[in-house]
Amino acid sequence: MLPTAGAGRDPIQTYAEAHSQPEPPLLRQLWRETHLQLLMPRMATGHWQGRLLSLLSHLIQPRRILEIGTFTGYATLCLAEGLAAGGHLHTLEINPERESRIRRYVAAAGLSASVTLHLGDAGGILAELVGEVWDLVFIDADKVHNGRYFELVVNQVRPGGLLLVDNVLWGGKVLPGYPLKPHDRRISTLFIHSSMRFLLFTGLAWLLAFTAQAQST
């Protein structure tokens, strides 16, 4: 995530934020705390991305939301803004060190009764939630397993529901010949290309099939 002011700021991000709904004060506080206190703060959802998640959630007014990858809970709070009355959000986080901050901000937003935090490996937790039907799913966890998470939950999304996957273009790493940074070298370029194409094209086919099913019912 880029700094909020100063020279070198991405003009596209500045433009997007200037033309987006203002960032709620609690989310602004969480964003700042994340950047001051955590390593890899760029993993957090930011202002205009969060407003987009809030908009999408408001559009479908989901009763059941699944989020895979909580981090500090920024996207959690954004998605919960659109929950229908009596709705519930389940969010999955692998790092127990983040629990207290997540719970503190969920409580500050008045959402403790509407949000369930699951700690542990996403694969195991998803196996326990196999009977659920989701209105909205947001996958924003370890990119190596994006395809696995997609396959585990895609058939649990109701017709007319929404399944979102973050970073399917992976900062340009899907492009042939893209130079990988040292921390990316554990993941082969072939894997990146194949997994992200799977998500893009399988997701499109799934969307078309479910749209047709919804229109016929």
C-alpha positions as CSV (number, residue, x, y, z in Angstrom):
1,M,0.0,0.0,0.0
2,L,1.3,3.4,-0.9
3,P,1.6,6.3,1.6
4,T,-1.3,8.6,2.0
5,A,0.5,11.7,1.0
6,G,3.7,13.1,-0.4
7,A,5.8,12.9,-3.5
8,G,5.8,9.6,-5.4
9,R,2.2,8.8,-4.6
10,D,0.4,6.8,-7.4
11,P,-1.8,9.3,-9.2
12,I,-4.3,6.6,-10.1
13,Q,-4.7,5.6,-6.5
14,T,-5.1,9.3,-5.6
15,Y,-7.8,9.7,-8.3
16,A,-9.7,6.6,-7.2
17,E,-9.8,7.6,-3.6
18,A,-10.8,11.2,-4.4
19,H,-13.8,9.8,-6.4
20,S,-14.8,7.1,-3.8
21,Q,-17.0,7.3,-0.8
22,P,-15.0,8.7,2.2
23,E,-13.3,6.1,4.3
24,P,-15.1,5.6,7.7
25,P,-13.1,6.9,10.7
26,L,-12.9,3.4,12.3
27,L,-11.5,1.9,9.1
28,R,-9.0,4.8,8.7
29,Q,-7.8,4.1,12.3
30,L,-7.4,0.4,11.5
31,W,-5.5,1.1,8.3
32,R,-3.1,3.4,10.1
33,E,-2.6,1.0,13.0
34,T,-1.9,-1.8,10.6
35,H,0.7,0.2,8.8
36,L,2.4,1.4,12.0
37,Q,2.5,-1.9,13.9
38,L,2.5,-4.9,11.4
39,L,4.9,-6.4,9.0
40,M,3.6,-6.6,5.4
41,P,0.9,-3.9,5.9
42,R,0.3,-3.8,2.2
43,M,-1.7,-7.1,2.6
44,A,-4.5,-5.0,4.2
45,T,-7.4,-3.9,2.0
46,G,-7.3,-0.2,1.5
47,H,-9.7,2.7,1.1
48,W,-11.1,2.4,-2.4
49,Q,-10.9,-1.4,-2.4
50,G,-12.8,-1.5,0.8
51,R,-15.5,0.9,-0.6
52,L,-15.9,-1.5,-3.6
53,L,-16.3,-4.5,-1.3
54,S,-18.9,-2.5,0.7
55,L,-20.8,-1.5,-2.5
56,L,-20.9,-5.1,-3.7
57,S,-22.1,-6.3,-0.4
58,H,-24.8,-3.6,-0.2
59,L,-26.0,-4.6,-3.7
60,I,-26.8,-8.2,-2.9
61,Q,-27.5,-7.7,0.9
62,P,-26.1,-11.1,1.8
63,R,-27.4,-13.1,4.8
64,R,-24.3,-15.4,4.8
65,I,-20.8,-14.1,4.0
66,L,-17.6,-16.2,4.0
67,E,-14.2,-14.4,4.0
68,I,-11.0,-16.5,3.6
69,G,-8.1,-14.5,4.9
70,T,-8.9,-11.9,7.6
71,F,-5.5,-10.3,8.2
72,T,-6.5,-7.3,10.5
73,G,-10.2,-7.3,9.6
74,Y,-10.4,-4.3,7.3
75,A,-12.2,-6.1,4.5
76,T,-14.3,-7.9,7.1
77,L,-15.8,-4.7,8.3
78,C,-16.3,-3.5,4.8
79,L,-18.2,-6.6,3.7
80,A,-20.3,-6.6,6.9
81,E,-21.6,-3.1,6.0
82,G,-24.0,-4.7,3.5
83,L,-25.2,-7.6,5.7
84,A,-29.0,-8.1,5.7
85,A,-30.7,-7.8,9.0
86,G,-29.9,-11.0,11.0
87,G,-27.1,-11.8,8.6
88,H,-23.8,-13.4,9.6
89,L,-20.2,-13.2,8.4
90,H,-17.7,-16.0,8.9
91,T,-14.0,-15.0,8.5
92,L,-11.0,-17.4,8.5
93,E,-7.5,-16.4,9.7
94,I,-4.5,-18.6,10.1
95,N,-2.4,-16.4,12.4
96,P,-3.6,-16.4,16.1
97,E,-1.4,-13.4,16.8
98,R,-3.9,-11.2,14.9
99,E,-6.9,-12.4,16.9
100,S,-7.0,-9.6,19.6
101,R,-6.9,-6.8,17.0
102,I,-9.5,-8.4,14.8
103,R,-11.9,-8.9,17.8
104,R,-11.3,-5.4,19.1
105,Y,-12.2,-3.7,15.8
106,V,-15.2,-6.0,15.2
107,A,-16.4,-5.0,18.6
108,A,-15.8,-1.3,18.0
109,A,-17.9,-1.6,14.8
110,G,-20.7,-3.2,16.9
111,L,-20.5,-6.4,15.0
112,S,-19.5,-9.0,17.6
113,A,-22.8,-10.8,17.3
114,S,-22.7,-10.8,13.5
115,V,-19.1,-11.9,12.9
116,T,-17.5,-15.3,13.7
117,L,-13.7,-15.5,13.6
118,H,-12.3,-19.0,12.8
119,L,-8.6,-19.4,13.6
120,G,-6.6,-22.1,11.9
121,D,-5.9,-23.7,8.5
122,A,-8.6,-22.7,6.0
123,G,-8.8,-26.1,4.5
124,G,-9.8,-27.8,7.7
125,I,-12.2,-25.0,8.7
126,L,-13.9,-25.1,5.3
127,A,-14.4,-28.8,5.8
128,E,-16.4,-28.0,8.9
129,L,-18.5,-25.4,7.0
130,V,-19.3,-27.7,4.1
131,G,-23.0,-27.6,4.8
132,E,-23.3,-23.9,4.6
133,V,-24.7,-22.0,1.6
134,W,-23.1,-18.6,1.0
135,D,-24.5,-15.4,-0.6
136,L,-21.1,-13.8,-0.8
137,V,-17.5,-15.3,-0.6
138,F,-14.3,-13.3,-0.6
139,I,-11.0,-15.3,-1.1
140,D,-8.0,-13.2,0.0
141,A,-5.6,-15.6,1.6
142,D,-2.3,-17.3,0.6
143,K,-2.3,-17.1,-3.2
144,V,-0.7,-20.5,-3.6
145,H,-4.0,-22.1,-2.5
146,N,-6.4,-19.8,-4.3
147,G,-7.5,-22.5,-6.7
148,R,-8.0,-25.0,-3.9
149,Y,-10.2,-22.6,-1.9
150,F,-12.2,-21.8,-5.0
151,E,-12.9,-25.4,-5.7
152,L,-13.9,-26.0,-2.0
153,V,-16.5,-23.2,-1.9
154,V,-17.7,-22.7,-5.4
155,N,-20.6,-25.2,-5.1
156,Q,-21.7,-23.7,-1.8
157,V,-22.4,-20.3,-3.3
158,R,-26.2,-19.9,-4.0
159,P,-27.4,-19.1,-7.6
160,G,-27.2,-15.3,-7.9
161,G,-24.5,-15.1,-5.2
162,L,-21.1,-13.6,-5.6
163,L,-17.6,-15.1,-5.3
164,L,-14.7,-12.7,-5.3
165,V,-11.0,-13.7,-5.5
166,D,-8.4,-11.1,-4.7
167,N,-5.1,-10.7,-6.7
168,V,-5.9,-13.0,-9.6
169,L,-3.5,-10.9,-11.7
170,W,-0.9,-11.1,-8.9
171,G,0.7,-7.7,-9.5
172,G,1.5,-8.6,-13.1
173,K,3.1,-12.0,-12.3
174,V,0.6,-13.7,-14.6
175,L,2.4,-12.2,-17.6
176,P,5.0,-14.3,-19.5
177,G,8.5,-13.4,-18.7
178,Y,7.6,-11.4,-15.6
179,P,10.7,-11.2,-13.3
180,L,9.9,-12.8,-10.0
181,K,11.2,-11.3,-6.8
182,P,13.3,-13.6,-4.4
183,H,10.3,-14.3,-2.1
184,D,8.3,-15.4,-5.1
185,R,10.8,-17.9,-6.4
186,R,9.3,-20.7,-4.4
187,I,6.3,-20.5,-6.7
188,S,7.0,-21.4,-10.3
189,T,6.0,-19.0,-13.1
190,L,4.1,-22.0,-14.6
191,F,2.1,-22.4,-11.5
192,I,1.2,-18.7,-11.3
193,H,0.1,-18.7,-14.9
194,S,-2.0,-21.9,-14.7
195,S,-3.6,-21.2,-11.3
196,M,-4.6,-17.7,-12.1
197,R,-5.9,-18.6,-15.6
198,F,-7.9,-21.4,-13.8
199,L,-9.5,-18.8,-11.5
200,L,-10.2,-16.4,-14.4
201,F,-11.7,-18.8,-16.8
202,T,-13.3,-21.3,-14.4
203,G,-14.8,-18.3,-12.5
204,L,-16.3,-16.9,-15.8
205,A,-17.8,-20.3,-16.8
206,W,-19.2,-20.7,-13.3
207,L,-20.7,-17.2,-13.4
208,L,-22.3,-17.8,-16.8
209,A,-23.7,-21.2,-15.6
210,F,-25.2,-19.8,-12.4
211,T,-26.6,-16.8,-14.1
212,A,-28.4,-19.0,-16.5
213,Q,-29.7,-21.2,-13.7
214,A,-30.9,-18.1,-11.7
215,Q,-32.7,-16.8,-14.8
216,S,-34.5,-20.1,-15.3
217,T,-35.9,-20.3,-11.8
